[in-house]
Amino acid sequence: MTHEPDTITAPTAADTPAARRTGWRRITMVAAVAGPGLVAANAGNDAAGIATYASAGSQFAYGTLFFMVLVTIALVMVQEMAVRLGAYTGKGLGALIREQFSLRLTALAVFCLLLANTGLVVSEFAGIGAAFELLGVPKWAVIPPAAILLWALVLFGSYHWAERIFLIMSLAFFAYPVAMILGHPHWGDVGHHLIVPHVEPSKDFILLAVALIGTTVSPYMQFYAAAGVVDRGAKPADYPLIRADAILGAVFACVISLTIIIATASAIGGTGPLNSAAQAAEALKPVAGQNAELLFALGLIGASALAGAVVPLSASYAIGEAAGVERSVSRSFRDAPLFLGLFTAQIVLGATVAMTPVDVIQLLIGTQVLQGLISPIVLVYLLVLTNRRSVLGSAANSPRYRVAATAVVVGVAGMSTILLVQTVLGWFGLA
């Protein structure tokens, strides 16, 4: 009787210890890269941002997708410049503006940032309340505990610990790609509008395009990104990872924005504008089902909670830097009273106003006007600072980068100015 030799199956490449180590190494690298850039960019997808992206989908279906690709490029460049300043100078944007420019103009920009951010904090807590109301929980039962948790996270934790929590909050954004898939979009139309420009010669389309820029490239994001790099203790040698974080964060945030537009476009495209992120979640229910509405609500909770901490922190960083005082999440209240006091005041005010029957839409309009006022100022400062070799040395913008960054800053500043002018004219019935 013959005996067949045993068949020995060689381990596949994926099963080898080296491959497993490589897989874990990749995961570790992603975790190491994730930081201030990712947190700052994701905070831009807050309650106001979600409402704007959802409205883009409900008003113009897939028509704004190519425009969002351009906005993604702008956000990548702006965020990269902000973190480069923090990594190479060891100073936040507020401190550099104070050192390099007029103190009076710096004070004006920082004051406007504080006013605008306080309004945004109110909208974030209102977003938390609205999302829980979709789940059947009254806002008075969730807004105070949410405010206390966010406040305690910053006051009683180190920067690295707080940053990890912020990154965990960012996981909520994965709800939107799932909601998009449940909406069964027409992928051919999606692909077409991603690569082919689409412009409608209407006032509504132009204003929505302006709003998309304003809610995606917000001044507080640059202040937080630069300050977060400094608070993290990053050095010039860390810049490659810091740069990767900024690019990864900007691209990820804009991809999430695209999924929100696609989700609402596929479900309710062409039905008209929406007034809130909560309204978008409700609108998805009859078309995409209960799960899509639930996912949208969960994403709104995570987005609002993340921005509810990052927005007031950015103003506290900016004012602390401009005043030249201690500012760090890792410091105690005794060591950094102005920094943590401002953060506390914004949290208390934001949560308190959100508990009242405030007209959140009008509040957002007012804060957008202030954002439109300070956005050109902050972006011009950012561009000038990154162009100066006296500030960054060999890390300053190259001639080609300077041209591209100037085009981005001029474009964003121009669109923000249009929003400001249109809103002011609207107050007087002229637009």
BALO-739196 format. One record per residue: y, z, x of N, C-alpha, C, CB in turn; residue in three letters. Coordinates in steps of 0.05 Angstrom, whole numbers, plus 5000, padded with zeros to 4 digits. Each point is the difference from the previous one (the first is absolute). Glycine has a CB too. Example, Ala and Ser with C-alpha at 12.3 -4.5 7.8 and 13.67 -1.06 7.14 Angstrom:
488651565264502450004982502450005018497750254962ALA 504449615031502450015016502250144985498749575024SER 
This chain:
497650005017502450004983502550005018497550244963MET 504149575031502449985016502150194990499149535009THR 502550565009502250194994502749875005496950395011HIS 504649594968502749885004501850205012499349704961GLU 502350225059501950195013502150084980499249795044PRO 501650464959502150104982502649845006497950464999ASP 503549494979502549865002502350205004498349634971THR 503150345051502250185006502649864994497350235036ILE 504249894945502649894993502250115017498449944953THR 502949895060502250095018502350104983498749675036ALA 502650544972502350104985502249804999498850465013PRO 502449514964502349824998502450125014498349834956THR 503749995049502450085014501450234986500549545018ALA 499350454955501450204984498750275001501649654970ALA 495750355039498650265000500050135027497149824965ASP 503950055055499950125027502150225002498549565019THR 500950644999501950225004502749895009496350305012PRO 503849495004502549905010501749894976497949885044ALA 500749984937501549894977501050234983497249595001ALA 501250624995500950224984502450145013495350074982ARG 504649965045502250125014502549834996496950215033ARG 502749524968502349824997501350034973497949685032THR 500350344947501050044973501650254997496149754983GLY 502950475028501550254998502549995016495750244995TRP 504249615028502449985017502249854984497250005042ARG 502049794943502049854984501350184979497449585008ARG 500950584979501050184979501950205012495849954973ILE 503550165051501750195014502649875008495950245017THR 504049514992502549865008501849974976497549765036MET 501450174941501749964976501250274992497149634984VAL 501450595018501050264993502250085020495650134980ALA 504049805046502050075020502649844996496350115032ALA 503449644960502449834996501650094976497649625020VAL 501150464958501450074975501950235005496149844973ALA 506450135019502050205004502549954985498150085044GLY 504349974968502549994986500649724988501650345031PRO 497649454982500549734989498549964974500749835046GLY 496850244953498449974976501050184978496049885028LEU 504750374978501150194980502649894989497850395024VAL 504049534993502749914991499749754982502050185042ALA 496449634967499849754984498650064973499749735042ALA 498350444958498750064974501850154982495650015024ASN 506250164987501850144983501949814985499850395032ALA 500649374979501649814986498849904974501749865043GLY 495650174954498749934975500050234981497049685024ASN 505450434971500350234983500249924971502350255037ASP 498549944946500249954971501849764994499150494991ALA 503349515022501849784996498949745010503850325004ALA 494949695019498849765011497849894982501050165045GLY 497250014945497949914982501149884975497050365018ILE 505149764971501349894976501149725006501150464984ALA 500149505040501249745007497849795004503950245021THR 494049834993497849815005498649934974499450185046TYR 500150024937498749944974501849834983497650445003ALA 505049614998501949834984500049725010502850404991SER 496949565036499949735011497649854989502350165042ALA 495449984956497649874989500249944971497450235034GLY 503849964950500249964971502149794993498550484994SER 503649505022502149814994499449725010503250375003GLN 496049605022499749735012497249955010504750035014PHE 493350124976497249975007499749995031499249754957ALA 499850035054499549995029502449885015495149964990TYR 507149994997502249865011501450135024500649824956GLY 499150445048501450135022498250065024502950204966THR 494649705034498150065021500949905027496449994966LEU 504649755036500949905025502450155011498349554987PHE 503550534994502350155008499150275013502749784963PHE 495250345026499050255011498849965028499250164953MET 499849605052499049955028502350015019496349714982VAL 506050175010502450015017501050295004501249544984LEU 498750624994500850285001498250155019501849974953VAL 495649965048498150135018500949965029496349944966THR 504449825041500949945027502550165007498149544996ILE 503750484985502550155004499350305005502649674971ALA 495750445012499350285003498650065027499650034950LEU 498649795058498750035026502050025023496049754982VAL 506050075018501950005022501850254999499949504999MET 501050574977501850234998498650265008502549764963VAL 495150285027498550245007499350015029498150014954GLN 501349765058499350005029502450085016496749644992GLU 505750265001502450085015500550304998501949544992MET 497750574984500550294996498150175017501549904953ALA 495950035047498250175016500349955030496849994962VAL 504149775046500549955028502250185010498449524995ARG 503750514989502250185007499050295004503249714975LEU 495250385007498950275002498350045024500250034951GLY 498049775055498150035022501449995027496549794971ALA 505550045032501249965027502350195005498549534998TYR 502850574981502350185005499450294995503049624987THR 494950434998499450284992502050114981497950065044GLY 503649774942502050084981499749854974503250115038LYS 497550024940500049874974502449824996497550394982GLY 502449464996502149814995502750134995496649704980LEU 503450535007502550154995501350095026498150154956GLY 500349955062501150095026501149775016496850385000ALA 501949395000500949775015502649884988495349905013LEU 504850104961502549904987502350185007497349804962ILE 502250465038502150205007501049955028498050334968ARG 500249625050500749965028501449745006496250295011GLU 503049504975500949735007502349904982495449915016GLN 505150224962502049894981501950224991496849654985PHE 505250274999502050194989498750224984503349634999SER 497550625007499050234985500749984971500450285041LEU 501949624953500949974972498249814984504750105014ARG 494749674998498349814987497150104998502949635017LEU 496350525003497350124999499850204977499549945050THR 502650234947500050204979499949864972502650315030ALA 498849474967500149864975497249894993504849885008LEU 493950005012497349884995498050224993501149635032ALA 499050594983498150224996500550134973499750085049VAL 502849954943500750124974499049834977504050225020PHE 496449524982499049824980496950004998504149715007CYS 494750315017497050025001499150254985499949755044LEU 501450474960499350254987500249974969501550265040LEU 500849624951500449974971497849814988505050075007LEU 494649715007498049804989497250125000502949635017ALA 496450525005497450115002499550224979500049905048ASN 502150254946499750214979499349884973503350295025THR 498049484969499449864975497149905001504849874995GLY 494350035028497349905002498050224997501649645030LEU 499050604981498250234997499650064971501550195044VAL 500649804940499850054971498049804988504750184998VAL 495649575010498349794989497150045008503949685001SER 495650425023497250055009498750214983501349875047GLU 500150354948498950214983499749914971502050355030PHE 499949484961499749894974497649824998505050024994ALA 494549845028497649835001497450164999502649675027GLY 497350554987497750184998499650094972500750155047ILE 501549944940499850094972499149784982503650325009GLY 497549434994499249784982497149935004504749835002ALA 494350175023497249935005498150204987501449785043ALA 499250484959498350204988500149994969500650295041PHE 501849634949500249984971498249774989504750175002GLU 494849625015498149804992497250114999502949665022LEU 496650554993497350125000499950234980499549885048LEU 502650164936500050214979501050275009496349754981GLY 505050275043501050255010503050004999496050065030VAL 505350144957502950004999501350035027499750194954PRO 502749705049501350005027500850285008501649544991LYS 499150634990500850285008497750155013503350004962TRP 494349915033497750145011499349915029498250064953ALA 502949715055499249895026502349985020496549754977VAL 505950215013502349965019500550255017502049674967ILE 498250575021500550245017497850055021502450194962PRO 495049795030498050045021500149795022497150214965PRO 503549545027500249785019502250055020498249684966ALA 504150425023502350065018499350225020503149854963ALA 495650365027499250225017498149915022500750324961ILE 497349525032498149905019501349835022496450014964LEU 505349815028501449835020501850175018499849614967LEU 501650585021501750175015498450175021503250024961TRP 494650095030498350175017498849835022499050314962ALA 500349445032498849825020501849975024497649764963LEU 505050215032501949955022500750275013501849594976VAL 498750625009501050255011497950155015503350024964LEU 494249975028498050175013498049855016500650304962PHE 499949445044498149855016501449875024497349914959GLY 501150005060501149865023500449704992497850325033SER 503649534985500549724993497449854999504450025022TYR 493850034997497449855001498450064975500050015050HIS 500050244941498550074976501249874975498850445021TRP 503949574977501349874977499649705000503550365001ALA 496549525023499649715002497249924990503249985038GLU 494850184969497349944990499950024970498150185043ARG 503250024945500150024971501349764988500150505003ILE 502249415009501449764990498249765000504350195016PHE 494149785006498249785002497850014979501049975049LEU 498050274945498050034979501249924973497850385026ILE 504749704969501349924976500149694997502850425001MET 497449455022500249715000497549864990503150045038SER 494650114962497549894990500249934970497550275034LEU 504449864952500349944972500849714995501350484993ALA 499949395027500949734996497749804997504150125026PHE 493549964983497749834996499349964971498350155045PHE 502950014937499649974972501049734990500250504994ALA 502049415018501249754991498449755005504350225007TYR 494549745016498249775003497750004980501249995048PRO 497850254946497850014980501149924972497750375027VAL 504749734967501349934974500549694999502150464997ALA 498649435026500549715001497449854994503650075034MET 494250014978497449864995499250034971498650095047ILE 501850154941499450044972501749834982498650465011LEU 503749454998501849834984499149715000503750315010GLY 494349625006498949725002502249795004496250154970HIS 505149865052502149805005498949725005502850375019PRO 498949434978499349735006500549955029501149844953HIS 496850175063500350015029501249745011496150305003TRP 503449474984501349765008503050014999495949764985GLY 505150354992502950034997501150205020499649894951ASP 498950325054500950215020500349875027497750364974VAL 500349495035500149875026502349805002495150075004GLY 505349784975502249805000502750145003497249704971HIS 503350515014502650135001500450165025499950014950HIS 498050065064500350145025501049825023496350304986LEU 503149445012500849825022502149804992495450055018ILE 505149924957502149814990502450154989496449654990VAL 506050305021502450144990500549934971501949995046PRO 499050214939500749974972502650144995495149974987HIS 506849885003502750114994500849914972501350015049VAL 499750174935501049944974503150045000495650134978GLU 505949675014502950035001501150164977500249565023PRO 498950694975500950174979501050265011496749794968SER 505150345018501150255009497850215002504449894979LYS 493850125001497950205000498249985025500149994950ASP 499249765057498249965023501450095026497849614977PHE 504750325026501550075024500350315002502549564998ILE 498250564980500350295001497350145005503849964968LEU 494049935022497450125005499349965030498649924953LEU 502149855058499449965029501650205017499249514991ALA 503350545001501650205014498750284997504249734991VAL 494950334985498750274996497550025016501950014954ALA 496649775049497550015016500750075029497849674970LEU 504350225041500850065027500950295002501449525008ILE 500350564973501250275000497950224999504049814979GLY 493950145005498050214997497849995022500849984951THR 499149795064498049975021501250085027497849644974THR 504750285032501350065025502350204994498849545020VAL 500550724979501950214993500950145025497950054954SER 504750035047501050135024498550265007504449814989PRO 494750344991498750265007497449955015502050214959TYR 496849565038497549945014500549985030498349774959MET 503950115049500649975028500750275013501649534991GLN 499950644994500650265010497550175004504449984977PHE 493850005003497550165002498249905022500350104951TYR 499449635051498249895020500850085028499149614970ALA 503550365037500950075027499850305004503249614999ALA 497650554982499850295003497250105001504350044976ALA 493949835009497250085001498749955027499749904952GLY 501149885061499049945027500950225019500149514991VAL 502450585007501150215017498650264994504449775003VAL 495350304972498850264992497150005009503150044961ASP 495749735041497249995008499750045030499149684963ARG 503150315052500050035029499149765015499050474991GLY 501449294997499249755013501849945024498349834956ALA 500550035063501349925025500049705002498750435023LYS 502949454996499949715003497249895005504550035018PRO 493850134995497249915005498449974974500250225045ALA 500749924934498649994975501049764982499450495002ASP 502549365008501249794984498049804989504150065026TYR 494049844989498149804988498750114975499149825046PRO 500050434953498850114976502250044978496450235028LEU 506049864981502150044980500849734987501750405027ILE 498449394989500649744990497949904980502549895043ARG 495050154965497749924983500250154973497149915040ALA 503650354961500350164976502249884982498550415025ASP 503849524987502249894984499249744986503250225031ALA 495549604985499249754988497850034979501249785044ILE 496850394963497950054981501150124974496850085038LEU 505050114965501250134976501549814983500250425025GLY 501549414987501649814985498349804986503750065033ALA 494349834981498249804987498450134978499749755044VAL 499250494961498450134979501650064975497250205036PHE 505349904968501750074978500749754983501950385026ALA 498649394988500749764986497649874986503749935033CYS 493950104979497649914987499650154974497949885044VAL 502550394956499850164976502149904979498350405027ILE 504149544983502149904982499149744986503650215029SER 495149614987499049754990497850054979501149775043LEU 497250424961497850064981501250104973496850105038THR 505450064964501350094976501249774984501150445022ILE 500249374992501149774987497849834987503850005033ILE 494049964982497849834990498650144976499449815046ILE 500350454956498650154978501649974974498250335033ALA 504449714968501649984975500349714992502450425012THR 497849405007500349714994497649904985503049945040ALA 494650134970497549904988499650124972498149945046SER 502950304949499650144975502249934979497650375025ALA 504949654984502249974981502249825010499050464983ILE 500449355035502049835012501449834978497349985041GLY 505450014962501649854981500950154975497649615017GLY 501850654982500750154976502850135002495250094993THR 506049905030502750115003500050245019501049854954GLY 501450265052500250215019498950274990504049775018PRO 495350405001499050274994502150205010495249865003LEU 505050374985502050205007498950225017502349894958ASN 495150135045498950225016497249945008502850334975SER 496349815046497249975009498050094979501650065047ALA 499250154938498350104979499649794978501550475010ALA 500649394984499849784980498149785010504750114984GLN 495349845042498249805011497150094996503549865033ALA 496050404972497350104997499149984971500750315038ALA 501049754943499449984972499549714992502750414991GLU 498949415020499849724993497449875009504949975003ALA 493950145019497549895010497650084982501950035046LEU 498450184939497750114985498749794981502150455003LYS 499449434979498749824981498849755012503150174967PRO 497849755057499149755012497850065021504549804992VAL 496050395025498250055023498250244995503449815030ALA 497150344949498250224993501150285009496349685003GLY 502350524987500850285006499950065030498350134955GLN 499849765059499750065029502449905015495149984996ASN 506049794998502349895014502450184995498249544996ALA 502150564979502350174994499750265016500449804953GLU 497250315048499450255014500649975030496550124966LEU 502649665045500549955029502949975006495649785003LEU 505950084979502849975004501450274999499849544980PHE 499450635002501150274998499550175025499549984949ALA 498050005060499350155024501549915025495450074981LEU 505049665021501649905021502950094999497049605001GLY 504050424975502850094996500350295008500549684963LEU 497550495032500050285008500150025030497550134959ILE 500749735055500050015029502549895013495149964997GLY 505949824992502449875011502450194996498149544990ALA 502250574987502350184994499950255017500249824953SER 497450295050499750255016500749945030496450174968ALA 502649615042500749935028503049965004495549785004LEU 505750064979502949955002501650264994499349524988ALA 499650654995501450254993500350185024498249964954GLY 500150015066500350155025501549845021495850244990ALA 503749505013501149845021503049954996495649795007VAL 505250164968502849934994501950235008498549704963VAL 501050555027501850225009499850065030499650194954PRO 498049775057499850055029501749805016495350174993LEU 504949584998501649805015502950085000496849654987SER 504350454990502750094999500550255018500449814953ALA 497650375046500350245017499949935030497850274963SER 500549545044499949915028502849885007495049914997TYR 506049914986502549865006502350205004498349604974ALA 501950595008502350195001499650195024500649974950ILE 496950125054499550175023500649865027496550234973GLY 502849525028500649845025502949965004495649774995GLU 505850164983502949955001501550265008499649634966ALA 499450605025501350255006499150125026500350084951ALA 497649805061499150105026498650264999503649755020GLY 495050324958498650254997497049965000503950194974VAL 494650025028497149995000499049874974499850415029GLU 498349404974498849874977497249925006504549834985ARG 493650315002497249945004498450144978500649945050SER 497449924941498150124980498550225013499649574976VAL 500150425051498450205014501650265005497549635021SER 505150384972501750235005500050184975502849745032ARG 497850524972500350194978502749984987496750315022SER 503749814955502650004986502150135018497750024955PHE 501550195060501950135018500949825022497950444990ARG 500349395021500749825022501649764991495950165023ASP 503549744953501349754990501150054972497049715028ALA 505050474968500950064973501349774985500650465017PRO 501049384998501449774986497949794992504250095027LEU 494149844991497949804994498350084976500049875049PHE 498850364953498250094978501550094975496750145035LEU 505849954969501650074977500749764983501850395025GLY 498949394988500749754986497549894986503649905033LEU 494150124980497549914988499450164975498349855045PHE 502050414957499550184977501949944977498450355032THR 504149624974502049944979499449754985503450245027ALA 495849554988499449744987497550034982502149755039GLN 495950394970497650044984500650154975497250005042ILE 504350224960500750164977501749844980499950425028VAL 502249444982501749844983498549784986503950115029LEU 494449754987498549774989498150084979500449785043GLY 498150444961498150094980501450114975496750115037ALA 505550034967501450114977501249784982501150405028THR 500249404984501149794984497849834987504049985031VAL 493749984982497949854989498850144975499049815045ALA 501350454953499050154977501849964975498050335032MET 504449584972501949964978499649724988503350315022THR 497849644954499849734989501949805013498650214956PRO 501349775071501849835014499249714996500850365034VAL 501249464965499549714998499349905028503149954960ASP 494350045046499149935027500949725007496050314995VAL 504049514986500749725006502949995010496749834966ILE 505150305020502850005009500350145027501550004951GLN 496950215053500150145026499249815022498950444977LEU 499049415018499049815021502149785005495350094986LEU 506149824994502149805004502250125018499149804955ILE 501750455040502050135016499150035029501650234960GLY 495949855044499050035028499749735014497750424986THR 501749374999499849745012502749905009496149904971GLN 506050175014502749935009500650135027501549954952VAL 497950315050500450145025498349895023501250414974LEU 496349525020498349885020501249735008495950244981GLN 505149615000501249755007502550035017498249824958GLY 503250415038502450055016499350075029502350164958LEU 495750005046499450095027498049835015501050464984ILE 497449385001498049835014501249825021497350024958SER 504849825035501249835021501050165024501349684965PRO 499850565030501150165022497750095019503850164970ILE 494149955018497750105016498749775015499350374966VAL 500349405021498649785013501749885023497649914957LEU 505050085039501749905022499950205024503149774966VAL 497150495028499750205021497349975015503050314974TYR 494949655010497349975012499949765018498050224959LEU 503149565032500049755016501650045026499549734958LEU 502950385040501750035023498750195020504149934972VAL 494750295019498750195018497749875014501450374970LEU 497049485017497749885013500749765017497250144962THR 505349755035501049795018501150115026501049734959ASN 499850535041501350115023498150095022503650154969ARG 496749735055498450095022500850275010499549535013ARG 503050564981500850275008498550214984504549825012SER 494350104966498450184983497049985006503649974965VAL 495449785036497249955002499149895027500049934952LEU 501949995065499249895026498449744996500050455020GLY 497849524994498449764998498649974973499350035049SER 500750184935498749994974501949894978497150385014ALA 505449554994501949894981499049734989503850245023ALA 497449684955499149744988500449775019501350184955ASN 496749655047500249765016501849804985495450075020SER 505649724993501849814987498749884974502049895045PRO 495550034956498749894977499750214977497649685030ARG 501650564978499750214980502750074988496050185025TYR 506149814992502750064990500849804978501250205045ARG 498349554959500749794980498450054975501049675036VAL 496450384966498350044976500950254986496249775022ALA 504350454993500750254987502849984987497350255034ALA 504549604978502649964988499849854974502150005046THR 496249804953499649854975498950184978499249585027ALA 498950594981498850194980502150204990495549955023VAL 506050164996502050204992502249884983499050255042VAL 501949514965502149864985498949944972502049805042VAL 495550114956498849934974499750244983497649635021GLY 501350594990499650244984502750124992495750095024VAL 506249924995502750114993501449834979500350195047ALA 499449554955501249824981498950044972500849675036GLY 496550364962498850044974500750284988496249705014MET 504050505004500850264991502950004989496850215033SER 504949644981502849974991500249864973501449995048THR 496949814948499949874974499350194977498749575023ILE 499350604983499250204980502350194994495249975016LEU 506250125005502250184997502249874983498950225044LEU 501949544963502149864985499349954971501449785043VAL 496150134953499149944972500050264983497249625018GLN 501950594994500050264985502850094993495750125023THR 506149874996502750094995501449824980500250185046VAL 499349564956501249824980498850054972500749665036LEU 496850424964498750064974501350244986495849815018GLY 505150384998501450234989502549924984498250285037TRP 503149514972502449914988499649764981502450165040PHE 495049794954499449784981500649735011500950314964GLY 499149655062500649755012497649855011504450185012LEU 493249944985497649885010497750054980501650055048ALA 
